[in-house]
Amino acid sequence: MNSNISKEYNDFNKECQEINNEIKESPSQVAILSIENNIGEEKGMELQINNKVTKTSLNLNDDNCWNNPMLAIEKFQIFCKEFIIKYKQIVRVLALLHDSNKSFNLAIFTSIYCAIYLDWGTNKFSEIANLIISILDFTFHGTDFAYGFLSSPPNICGMHPVLAFKILQVIIYVGALVSVLYFYGIIQAVLKRLAWLMQFTMGTTATESLNACGCVFLGNAESPLLIRPYIEKMTNSELHALITTGFSCIAGAVFAVFISFGACPRYLLSAAVMGAPGSLACSKLLYPETEESITKGVDDLDLPPSEKKNAMESISSGSTEAIHLVNCLVASMITFISLTALISGIIEYAGSLLGYPGWSLELLFGYALFPIAYLIGVTDGMDQALLVGRLLGIKIAVSDFLSFKQLGEILHLLTPRTAMIATYSLCSFSNLISAGAQMAIIGGIAPKTKPIISKLIMSALLGGNITCFISACIAGILIEDPILCQKTYGIQSENCYPGWSLELLFGYALFPIAYLIGVTDGMDQALLVGRLLGIKIAVSDFLSFKQLGEILHLLTPRTAMIATYSLCSFSNLISAGAQMAIIGGIAPKTKPIISKLIMSALLGGNITCFISACIAGRQSKTLYKI
């Protein structure tokens, strides 16, 4: 069986090599003319390969198939070959595939993929994944304070955090973090260097490369904004790559959401990195470039700086914009989970009428996409392939969130290898919901491209899913000892300086202020009040009063009174952002002036509180601690 299939491939590659030898000045055009004369032969080969697949390769009753992952890889190669032959642009695809320069670039990226899965590469990715989780974990300090037991319920009766009040709030935190990093130019600098590397190795244009790198960090909604001025000038192939890349990635903001469902962070991170170049490769196979791009080099790009006036405005606007995304996600999950249950109920009812009880939407998805799951390497049993096929169907037709949620629920039924391949194959926004979102986002940025996008969207959706399947296939080959990750909200990192904290630093920094306003009952008292002042100014007045209540038994009556006066205002950085948003919304023309005055006004508000506390400390004679 294997020798026959290999012979077919050797004959096929030999013909393509003969065509390639004819290429001189214009490789694509000469190859097109040469292959057009042999279309009948290619179709004949397609039928031959189909017969091979039907009669031999997909013989699922062969016990050896389930125990030999390399057979599954060979079948996936046949699947890709069929896909290339059947596609309407077969002529251009073959010319692109056999260009020696592209083959060299493909070898470079194959080496990069292999490096990811060497021992040192795996360890480094694990460290990076743990670092990302640790950074995202800081969200839960805010959610616990704002939502209480809805975010961190007591560990009784199997209670779990409410998804909307804990996990999805990470998006707000990441939105603010990305906004402030963009304000300081950090994201632009990183993206430009990554785009240059990708362009150098793959030969893609600057806009394609920059968008692909942006998707890894920002997601498919924000990364097109980086190249907003160039979208209407992009060629059709570049637009196809733009959409395909959006379908092939996940946003950094939802990274923790998928981890909380049970997805392994190491696999998610490597899948996101592999998706950037992989999506460009698949896009160029589906829609090769035949036009002249205006942005051949990264130097042709001029990344616009942030429109925000200062870091506070960036944080405020980033978190506010993320709230809208969270609301949309919650509404989307409610709607599509409900509709999925409705359709599944209808199918179950129809099955019971026909004498087949137990039918469901998930079961139909499992059987429909079972061959895909098998071809990408799920060879640990038919039950495993059916489960992964069900997840793939839910992801493509419904939502990636729902597919990862169900992956977490059935993790105990999957082998480590199957769970790993499922994670890679699900790690993207390539579904029908995202197709509508992509059309709305890019069409809103560049309205003139709407007719073109509507024609390219389904082809790009196919490319996004194929990118995930290829990543899963590569992972199945290279990872020998896959692991199962448990549901977690993060890790506990070691502290190199035990006892150090933000509160302690605030205490020492603002200790002189506390002493000057009248806290003279001891250095320990001044340190405590200094800590409260720092939390109030840098974080929140609510949190400062909350901590005041917690340490009230440690304060003298006079110190407690002075602390209350000094904390009694909204003079903090959060309120500064709110003030800018409120007054700027009422009178937009004043925004530039307000951004210049805001820090001075913040200083004035705090000085007012300090003066009030100082006066109260001098005038009061009889004090009682409540």
C-alpha positions as CSV (number, residue, x, y, z in Angstrom):
1,M,0.0,0.0,0.0
2,N,2.7,2.5,1.0
3,S,4.9,1.7,-2.0
4,N,2.0,2.3,-4.4
5,I,1.1,5.7,-2.9
6,S,4.7,6.7,-2.8
7,K,5.0,5.8,-6.5
8,E,2.0,8.1,-7.3
9,Y,3.7,10.9,-5.5
10,N,7.0,10.4,-7.2
11,D,5.4,10.5,-10.6
12,F,3.4,13.6,-9.6
13,N,6.5,15.4,-8.3
14,K,8.5,14.4,-11.4
15,E,6.0,16.0,-13.7
16,C,6.0,19.2,-11.6
17,Q,9.9,19.3,-11.7
18,E,9.8,19.1,-15.5
19,I,7.5,22.1,-15.5
20,N,9.8,23.9,-13.1
21,N,12.7,23.4,-15.4
22,E,10.9,25.4,-18.1
23,I,10.6,28.5,-15.8
24,K,13.0,31.2,-16.8
25,E,12.0,34.9,-16.5
26,S,8.4,34.5,-15.2
27,P,8.1,31.3,-13.3
28,S,4.4,31.6,-12.5
29,Q,3.3,32.4,-16.0
30,V,5.3,29.7,-17.8
31,A,4.2,27.1,-15.2
32,I,0.6,28.2,-15.7
33,L,0.9,27.6,-19.5
34,S,2.7,24.3,-19.0
35,I,0.2,23.0,-16.5
36,E,-2.9,24.1,-18.4
37,N,-1.9,21.7,-21.2
38,N,-2.0,18.9,-18.7
39,I,-5.2,19.6,-16.8
40,G,-6.7,16.3,-18.0
41,E,-3.7,14.4,-16.7
42,E,-4.0,16.1,-13.3
43,K,-7.7,15.2,-13.0
44,G,-6.8,11.6,-13.9
45,M,-4.2,11.5,-11.1
46,E,-6.9,12.9,-8.8
47,L,-9.1,9.9,-9.6
48,Q,-6.3,7.6,-9.0
49,I,-5.4,9.1,-5.6
50,N,-9.1,9.0,-4.7
51,N,-9.2,5.3,-5.5
52,K,-6.1,4.7,-3.4
53,V,-7.6,6.6,-0.5
54,T,-10.9,4.8,-0.7
55,K,-9.6,1.3,-1.2
56,T,-6.4,1.2,1.0
57,S,-5.5,4.4,2.9
58,L,-8.8,4.9,4.7
59,N,-9.4,1.2,5.6
60,L,-10.4,2.0,9.2
61,N,-11.1,-1.6,10.0
62,D,-7.3,-2.3,9.7
63,D,-6.1,-2.6,13.3
64,N,-2.6,-1.4,12.4
65,C,-4.0,2.0,11.4
66,W,-5.0,2.9,15.0
67,N,-1.6,2.0,16.4
68,N,0.6,3.6,13.8
69,P,0.5,7.5,13.8
70,M,2.8,7.7,10.7
71,L,0.0,6.1,8.7
72,A,-2.3,8.8,9.8
73,I,0.3,11.4,8.7
74,E,0.6,9.8,5.3
75,K,-3.2,9.9,4.9
76,F,-3.1,13.6,5.9
77,Q,-0.6,14.2,3.1
78,I,-3.0,12.5,0.7
79,F,-5.7,14.8,2.0
80,C,-3.6,17.9,1.4
81,K,-2.7,16.7,-2.1
82,E,-6.4,16.2,-3.0
83,F,-7.2,19.6,-1.6
84,I,-4.6,21.2,-3.8
85,I,-5.6,19.3,-6.9
86,K,-9.3,20.0,-6.5
87,Y,-9.0,23.7,-5.9
88,K,-9.9,26.0,-8.7
89,Q,-6.5,27.7,-8.7
90,I,-4.5,24.5,-9.1
91,V,-2.3,26.0,-11.8
92,R,-0.9,28.8,-9.6
93,V,-0.6,26.6,-6.6
94,L,1.7,24.2,-8.3
95,A,3.9,27.0,-9.7
96,L,4.2,28.4,-6.1
97,L,4.8,25.0,-4.5
98,H,7.7,24.2,-6.7
99,D,9.5,27.5,-6.7
100,S,12.9,26.8,-5.2
101,N,12.9,30.0,-3.1
102,K,9.6,29.0,-1.4
103,S,11.0,25.5,-0.7
104,F,14.0,27.1,1.0
105,N,11.7,29.2,3.1
106,L,9.6,26.2,4.0
107,A,12.7,24.4,5.1
108,I,13.6,27.3,7.4
109,F,10.2,27.2,9.1
110,T,10.2,23.5,9.4
111,S,13.5,23.9,11.3
112,I,11.8,26.5,13.6
113,Y,8.9,24.1,14.3
114,C,11.3,21.3,15.1
115,A,13.2,23.6,17.5
116,I,10.0,24.4,19.3
117,Y,9.6,20.7,20.2
118,L,13.2,19.9,21.3
119,D,13.7,19.6,25.0
120,W,15.1,23.1,25.5
121,G,12.4,24.5,23.3
122,T,9.7,22.7,25.2
123,N,11.1,23.9,28.5
124,K,11.3,27.5,27.4
125,F,7.7,27.5,26.1
126,S,6.6,26.0,29.4
127,E,8.4,28.8,31.3
128,I,6.9,31.5,29.0
129,A,3.4,29.9,29.3
130,N,3.7,29.9,33.1
131,L,4.9,33.5,33.1
132,I,1.9,34.6,31.0
133,I,-0.5,32.8,33.4
134,S,1.1,34.5,36.3
135,I,0.6,37.9,34.7
136,L,-3.0,37.1,33.8
137,D,-3.6,35.9,37.4
138,F,-3.3,39.4,38.7
139,T,-6.8,40.0,37.2
140,F,-8.3,38.0,40.0
141,H,-7.2,40.5,42.6
142,G,-9.6,42.9,40.9
143,T,-12.4,40.5,40.3
144,D,-12.3,39.2,43.9
145,F,-12.5,42.8,45.2
146,A,-15.3,43.8,42.8
147,Y,-17.5,40.7,42.7
148,G,-16.6,38.9,45.9
149,F,-17.9,35.3,46.1
150,L,-19.1,35.4,42.5
151,S,-15.5,35.4,41.5
152,S,-14.1,33.3,44.3
153,P,-16.9,31.2,45.9
154,P,-16.3,29.1,49.0
155,N,-15.0,25.6,48.3
156,I,-18.2,23.8,49.3
157,C,-20.9,21.8,47.5
158,G,-18.9,21.8,44.2
159,M,-19.3,25.6,43.7
160,H,-17.3,27.2,40.9
161,P,-16.6,30.8,39.9
162,V,-19.1,32.4,37.6
163,L,-17.6,32.5,34.2
164,A,-18.7,36.1,33.3
165,F,-17.5,37.5,36.7
166,K,-14.0,35.8,36.8
167,I,-12.6,34.4,33.6
168,L,-14.0,36.8,31.0
169,Q,-12.8,39.7,33.2
170,V,-9.3,38.9,32.1
171,I,-10.2,40.5,28.7
172,I,-10.6,43.8,30.4
173,Y,-7.3,43.6,32.2
174,V,-5.5,42.5,29.0
175,G,-7.2,45.3,27.0
176,A,-5.8,47.9,29.4
177,L,-2.4,46.3,29.4
178,V,-2.1,46.2,25.6
179,S,-3.4,49.7,25.4
180,V,-0.7,51.1,27.7
181,L,2.1,49.0,26.0
182,Y,0.9,50.4,22.7
183,F,1.0,54.0,24.1
184,Y,4.7,53.6,25.0
185,G,5.5,52.1,21.6
186,I,6.6,48.7,22.9
187,I,4.1,46.7,20.9
188,Q,4.9,48.6,17.7
189,A,8.7,47.9,18.1
190,V,8.2,44.2,18.8
191,L,5.8,43.7,15.9
192,K,8.0,45.5,13.4
193,R,11.0,43.2,14.2
194,L,8.8,40.1,14.1
195,A,7.3,41.2,10.8
196,W,10.8,41.8,9.3
197,L,11.8,38.2,10.4
198,M,8.7,36.7,8.9
199,Q,9.0,38.7,5.7
200,F,12.7,37.7,5.3
201,T,12.0,34.0,5.8
202,M,8.7,33.7,3.9
203,G,8.9,36.4,1.3
204,T,5.5,37.8,2.2
205,T,4.7,41.5,2.0
206,A,5.1,43.9,5.0
207,T,1.3,44.3,5.6
208,E,0.7,40.5,5.6
209,S,3.7,39.9,8.0
210,L,2.8,42.7,10.4
211,N,-0.9,41.5,10.6
212,A,0.2,37.9,11.2
213,C,2.5,38.9,14.1
214,G,-0.1,41.2,15.5
215,C,-2.7,38.4,15.6
216,V,-0.5,36.5,18.0
217,F,-0.6,39.3,20.6
218,L,-3.7,41.3,19.8
219,G,-6.2,39.0,18.1
220,N,-8.2,39.3,14.8
221,A,-10.2,42.3,16.0
222,E,-7.3,44.6,16.9
223,S,-4.4,43.6,14.6
224,P,-6.0,45.0,11.4
225,L,-6.0,48.4,13.1
226,L,-2.2,48.3,12.8
227,I,-2.4,48.5,9.0
228,R,-5.6,50.5,8.7
229,P,-4.2,53.0,6.2
230,Y,-3.1,50.3,3.9
231,I,-6.1,47.9,3.8
232,E,-7.9,49.6,0.9
233,K,-4.7,49.5,-1.1
234,M,-4.0,45.8,-0.5
235,T,-4.1,43.3,-3.3
236,N,-6.8,40.5,-3.3
237,S,-4.1,38.0,-2.2
238,E,-3.1,40.2,0.7
239,L,-6.7,40.6,1.8
240,H,-7.1,36.9,1.7
241,A,-4.0,36.5,3.9
242,L,-5.3,39.2,6.2
243,I,-8.6,37.3,6.8
244,T,-6.9,33.8,6.9
245,T,-4.5,35.0,9.6
246,G,-7.4,36.3,11.6
247,F,-9.1,32.8,11.4
248,S,-5.8,31.0,12.4
249,C,-5.0,32.8,15.7
250,I,-6.4,33.4,19.2
251,A,-6.3,36.7,21.0
252,G,-4.0,37.0,24.0
253,A,-7.0,38.3,26.0
254,V,-8.8,34.9,25.7
255,F,-5.7,32.9,26.5
256,A,-6.6,32.5,30.2
257,V,-10.2,31.6,29.2
258,F,-9.1,28.6,27.3
259,I,-6.6,27.6,30.0
260,S,-9.4,27.7,32.6
261,F,-11.4,25.3,30.5
262,G,-8.6,22.8,30.7
263,A,-6.4,23.5,27.6
264,C,-2.7,23.2,28.1
265,P,-1.0,26.6,28.0
266,R,2.2,25.2,26.4
267,Y,0.2,23.8,23.5
268,L,-1.9,27.0,23.1
269,L,1.2,29.2,23.0
270,S,3.1,27.1,20.5
271,A,-0.1,26.8,18.4
272,A,-0.5,30.5,18.3
273,V,3.1,31.0,17.2
274,M,2.9,28.3,14.6
275,G,-0.4,29.8,13.3
276,A,1.2,33.0,12.1
277,P,3.5,31.6,9.4
278,G,1.2,28.7,8.8
279,S,-1.8,30.9,7.9
280,L,0.3,32.8,5.4
281,A,1.5,29.6,3.8
282,C,-2.1,28.2,3.5
283,S,-3.4,31.5,2.2
284,K,-0.8,31.7,-0.5
285,L,-1.7,28.1,-1.6
286,L,-5.4,29.1,-1.8
287,Y,-4.9,32.5,-3.3
288,P,-1.4,33.1,-4.7
289,E,-0.1,36.6,-5.3
290,T,-0.3,37.8,-9.0
291,E,-0.4,41.6,-8.4
292,E,2.2,44.2,-7.3
293,S,2.0,45.2,-3.6
294,I,2.8,48.7,-2.5
295,T,4.4,47.5,0.8
296,K,7.2,45.1,-0.2
297,G,9.3,46.0,2.8
298,V,8.7,46.7,6.5
299,D,10.4,50.1,6.1
300,D,7.4,51.0,3.9
301,L,5.2,50.8,6.9
302,D,4.6,53.7,9.3
303,L,3.0,52.4,12.4
304,P,0.9,55.2,13.9
305,P,1.6,56.1,17.5
306,S,-1.2,56.0,20.1
307,E,-3.8,58.7,19.9
308,K,-4.0,58.8,23.7
309,K,-2.3,61.8,25.5
310,N,-1.0,59.9,28.5
311,A,-0.8,56.4,30.1
312,M,-3.9,57.0,32.2
313,E,-6.0,57.8,29.2
314,S,-4.7,54.6,27.5
315,I,-5.5,52.4,30.5
316,S,-9.0,53.9,30.8
317,S,-9.9,53.7,27.1
318,G,-8.4,50.2,26.8
319,S,-10.4,48.8,29.6
320,T,-13.6,50.6,28.5
321,E,-13.3,49.2,25.0
322,A,-12.7,45.7,26.4
323,I,-16.0,45.9,28.4
324,H,-17.9,46.0,25.1
325,L,-16.0,42.8,23.9
326,V,-16.9,41.0,27.1
327,N,-20.5,41.9,26.8
328,C,-20.5,40.7,23.2
329,L,-18.9,37.4,24.2
330,V,-21.4,36.8,27.0
331,A,-24.3,37.5,24.6
332,S,-22.8,35.3,22.0
333,M,-22.2,32.4,24.3
334,I,-25.7,32.6,25.7
335,T,-27.3,32.8,22.3
336,F,-25.3,30.0,20.6
337,I,-25.3,27.6,23.5
338,S,-29.1,28.0,23.7
339,L,-29.5,27.6,19.9
340,T,-27.2,24.5,20.0
341,A,-29.4,23.0,22.7
342,L,-32.5,23.8,20.7
343,I,-31.1,22.2,17.5
344,S,-29.8,19.2,19.4
345,G,-33.3,18.8,21.0
346,I,-34.9,18.8,17.6
347,I,-32.5,16.2,16.2
348,E,-33.0,14.1,19.3
349,Y,-36.8,14.3,18.8
350,A,-36.5,13.4,15.1
351,G,-34.3,10.5,15.9
352,S,-36.8,9.1,18.5
353,L,-39.6,9.3,15.9
354,L,-37.4,7.3,13.4
355,G,-36.5,4.8,16.0
356,Y,-33.0,6.1,16.7
357,P,-33.0,7.5,20.3
358,G,-29.9,9.3,21.4
359,W,-29.3,11.4,18.3
360,S,-27.8,14.8,19.0
361,L,-26.0,17.6,17.2
362,E,-22.7,16.6,18.8
363,L,-23.2,13.0,17.6
364,L,-23.8,14.1,14.0
365,F,-20.7,16.4,14.1
366,G,-18.7,13.5,15.5
367,Y,-19.6,11.3,12.5
368,A,-19.3,14.0,9.9
369,L,-15.8,15.2,11.0
370,F,-14.5,11.8,12.2
371,P,-12.4,11.4,9.1
372,I,-10.7,14.7,9.6
373,A,-9.9,13.8,13.2
374,Y,-8.4,10.5,12.0
375,L,-6.3,12.2,9.3
376,I,-4.7,14.7,11.6
377,G,-3.4,11.9,13.9
378,V,-6.2,10.9,16.3
379,T,-5.3,7.2,16.0
380,D,-5.9,6.0,19.6
381,G,-9.3,4.5,18.8
382,M,-12.5,5.2,17.0
383,D,-14.1,6.6,20.1
384,Q,-11.3,9.1,20.4
385,A,-11.7,10.2,16.8
386,L,-15.4,10.6,17.2
387,L,-15.0,12.8,20.3
388,V,-12.5,15.1,18.5
389,G,-14.7,15.2,15.4
390,R,-17.5,16.4,17.6
391,L,-15.3,19.1,19.0
392,L,-14.2,20.2,15.6
393,G,-17.8,20.5,14.4
394,I,-18.8,22.6,17.4
395,K,-15.8,24.8,16.9
396,I,-16.5,25.4,13.2
397,A,-20.2,25.7,13.2
398,V,-20.9,27.2,16.6
399,S,-18.0,28.7,18.7
400,D,-14.4,28.1,19.7
401,F,-15.4,29.0,23.3
402,L,-18.0,26.3,23.4
403,S,-15.6,23.7,21.9
404,F,-12.9,24.4,24.5
405,K,-15.5,24.3,27.2
406,Q,-16.6,20.9,26.1
407,L,-13.0,19.8,25.7
408,G,-12.5,20.5,29.4
409,E,-15.6,18.5,30.2
410,I,-14.4,15.4,28.3
411,L,-10.7,15.6,29.1
412,H,-11.0,12.5,31.4
413,L,-12.2,10.5,28.4
414,L,-9.2,11.4,26.2
415,T,-5.7,10.1,26.0
416,P,-2.9,12.7,26.5
417,R,-2.0,12.5,22.8
418,T,-5.6,13.0,21.7
419,A,-6.1,15.9,24.0
420,M,-2.9,17.5,22.6
421,I,-4.0,17.1,19.0
422,A,-7.5,18.4,19.9
423,T,-6.0,21.5,21.5
424,Y,-3.9,22.3,18.5
425,S,-6.8,21.7,16.1
426,L,-9.2,23.9,18.1
427,C,-6.8,26.8,18.7
428,S,-8.2,29.4,16.3
429,F,-11.2,31.7,15.7
430,S,-12.0,29.8,12.4
431,N,-15.8,29.5,12.8
432,L,-18.9,31.0,11.2
433,I,-19.3,33.6,14.1
434,S,-15.8,34.9,13.5
435,A,-16.5,35.0,9.7
436,G,-19.3,37.5,10.3
437,A,-17.1,39.4,12.8
438,Q,-14.2,39.6,10.3
439,M,-16.4,41.0,7.6
440,A,-17.8,43.6,10.0
441,I,-14.4,44.6,11.4
442,I,-12.4,44.8,8.1
443,G,-15.4,46.2,6.2
444,G,-15.8,48.9,8.9
445,I,-12.1,49.9,8.6
446,A,-12.1,49.8,4.8
447,P,-15.6,49.9,3.4
448,K,-14.4,49.7,-0.2
449,T,-13.2,46.1,0.4
450,K,-16.5,44.7,1.5
451,P,-17.4,43.1,-1.9
452,I,-14.0,41.5,-2.2
453,I,-14.1,40.2,1.4
454,S,-17.5,38.7,0.9
455,K,-16.0,36.6,-1.9
456,L,-12.9,35.6,0.0
457,I,-14.3,34.9,3.4
458,M,-15.2,31.2,3.0
459,S,-12.0,30.4,1.3
460,A,-10.1,32.1,4.1
461,L,-12.2,30.2,6.7
462,L,-11.1,27.0,5.0
463,G,-7.5,28.1,5.1
464,G,-7.8,29.0,8.8
465,N,-9.0,25.5,9.7
466,I,-6.4,23.8,7.5
467,T,-3.7,25.8,9.3
468,C,-4.9,24.4,12.6
469,F,-5.0,20.8,11.2
470,I,-1.5,21.1,9.9
471,S,-0.3,22.4,13.3
472,A,-2.0,19.5,15.1
473,C,-0.5,17.1,12.6
474,I,3.1,18.5,13.2
475,A,2.5,18.3,17.0
476,G,1.4,14.7,16.7
477,I,4.7,13.9,14.9
478,L,7.1,15.8,17.1
479,I,5.8,15.5,20.6
480,E,6.5,12.0,21.9
481,D,5.3,12.4,25.5
482,P,2.2,14.6,25.6
483,I,0.8,15.7,28.9
484,L,-2.7,16.4,30.3
485,C,-3.1,19.8,31.9
486,Q,-5.6,20.2,34.7
487,K,-8.1,23.1,34.9
488,T,-6.3,26.0,36.6
489,Y,-6.4,29.7,37.1
490,G,-2.7,30.1,37.3
491,I,0.5,29.1,39.3
492,Q,2.1,30.2,42.4
493,S,5.4,31.9,41.6
494,E,8.3,32.0,44.0
495,N,9.1,35.4,45.6
496,C,12.8,36.2,45.6
497,Y,12.3,38.8,48.3
498,P,9.9,37.4,50.9
499,G,7.8,40.2,52.5
500,W,8.2,42.7,49.7
501,S,4.9,44.0,48.4
502,L,3.5,47.1,46.8
503,E,1.9,48.1,50.1
504,L,5.3,48.0,51.9
505,L,6.9,50.2,49.2
506,F,4.1,52.7,49.4
507,G,4.5,52.7,53.2
508,Y,8.2,53.8,53.0
509,A,7.6,56.2,50.1
510,L,4.7,58.1,51.7
511,F,5.8,57.7,55.3
512,P,7.1,61.4,55.3
513,I,3.7,62.6,54.1
514,A,1.9,60.7,56.8
515,Y,4.2,62.2,59.4
516,L,3.8,65.7,58.1
517,I,0.0,65.6,58.3
518,G,0.1,64.7,61.9
519,V,0.6,60.9,62.3
520,T,3.1,61.2,65.2
521,D,2.1,58.3,67.4
522,G,5.0,56.2,66.2
523,M,6.9,55.1,63.1
524,D,4.7,52.0,62.7
525,Q,1.6,54.1,62.6
526,A,3.1,56.4,60.0
527,L,4.1,53.4,57.9
528,L,0.6,52.0,58.0
529,V,-1.0,55.3,57.0
530,G,1.7,55.8,54.2
531,R,0.7,52.4,52.8
532,L,-3.0,53.4,52.8
533,L,-2.2,56.7,51.1
534,G,-0.2,54.9,48.4
535,I,-3.0,52.4,47.7
536,K,-5.5,55.2,47.5
537,I,-3.5,57.3,45.1
538,A,-2.2,54.5,42.8
539,V,-5.0,52.0,43.0
540,S,-8.4,52.9,44.4
541,D,-10.0,54.8,47.3
542,F,-12.3,51.8,47.8
543,L,-9.4,49.4,48.4
544,S,-7.7,51.9,50.7
545,F,-10.8,52.2,52.9
546,K,-11.2,48.4,52.8
547,Q,-7.7,48.0,54.1
548,L,-8.2,50.7,56.7
549,G,-11.0,48.7,58.1
550,E,-8.8,45.6,58.2
551,I,-6.0,47.3,60.2
552,L,-8.2,49.5,62.3
553,H,-7.3,47.5,65.5
554,L,-3.6,48.4,64.9
555,L,-4.1,52.2,64.8
556,T,-4.5,54.7,67.6
557,P,-7.7,56.7,67.6
558,R,-5.9,59.8,66.5
559,T,-4.1,58.0,63.6
560,A,-7.4,56.4,62.5
561,M,-9.0,59.8,62.4
562,I,-6.2,61.5,60.4
563,A,-6.2,58.5,58.0
564,T,-9.9,58.8,57.4
565,Y,-9.6,62.5,56.5
566,S,-6.6,61.9,54.2
567,L,-8.3,59.1,52.3
568,C,-11.7,60.8,51.9
569,S,-11.6,61.7,48.2
570,F,-11.5,60.3,44.6
571,S,-8.0,61.7,44.0
572,N,-6.5,58.6,42.4
573,L,-5.4,57.4,39.0
574,I,-8.6,55.5,38.2
575,S,-10.6,58.6,38.9
576,A,-8.2,60.6,36.8
577,G,-9.1,58.4,33.8
578,A,-12.8,58.6,34.6
579,Q,-12.6,62.4,34.8
580,M,-11.0,62.6,31.4
581,A,-13.6,60.3,29.9
582,I,-16.6,62.2,31.5
583,I,-15.5,65.8,30.8
584,G,-14.0,64.8,27.4
585,G,-17.3,63.2,26.5
586,I,-19.3,66.3,27.4
587,A,-16.8,68.7,25.7
588,P,-14.6,66.8,23.3
589,K,-12.6,69.9,22.3
590,T,-11.2,70.1,25.8
591,K,-9.6,66.7,25.8
592,P,-6.1,67.9,24.9
593,I,-6.2,70.6,27.6
594,I,-7.6,68.1,30.2
595,S,-4.9,65.6,29.5
596,K,-2.3,68.3,30.3
597,L,-4.0,69.5,33.5
598,I,-5.1,66.1,34.9
599,M,-2.0,65.3,36.9
600,S,-1.7,68.7,38.4
601,A,-5.4,68.5,39.4
602,L,-4.8,65.1,40.9
603,L,-2.0,66.6,43.0
604,G,-4.3,69.4,44.1
605,G,-7.0,66.9,45.2
606,N,-4.6,65.0,47.4
607,I,-3.1,68.2,48.9
608,T,-6.7,69.2,49.8
609,C,-7.2,66.0,51.7
610,F,-3.9,66.3,53.5
611,I,-4.7,69.9,54.6
612,S,-8.1,68.7,55.9
613,A,-6.4,65.8,57.9
614,C,-3.9,68.2,59.3
615,I,-6.6,70.7,60.5
616,A,-8.6,67.9,62.0
617,G,-5.6,66.5,63.9
618,R,-4.9,69.9,65.5
619,Q,-8.5,70.8,66.4
620,S,-9.8,67.5,67.8
621,K,-9.2,67.0,71.5
622,T,-11.4,64.1,72.4
623,L,-11.1,61.2,70.0
624,Y,-12.9,57.8,69.9
625,K,-12.1,54.9,67.8
626,I,-15.2,53.3,66.3
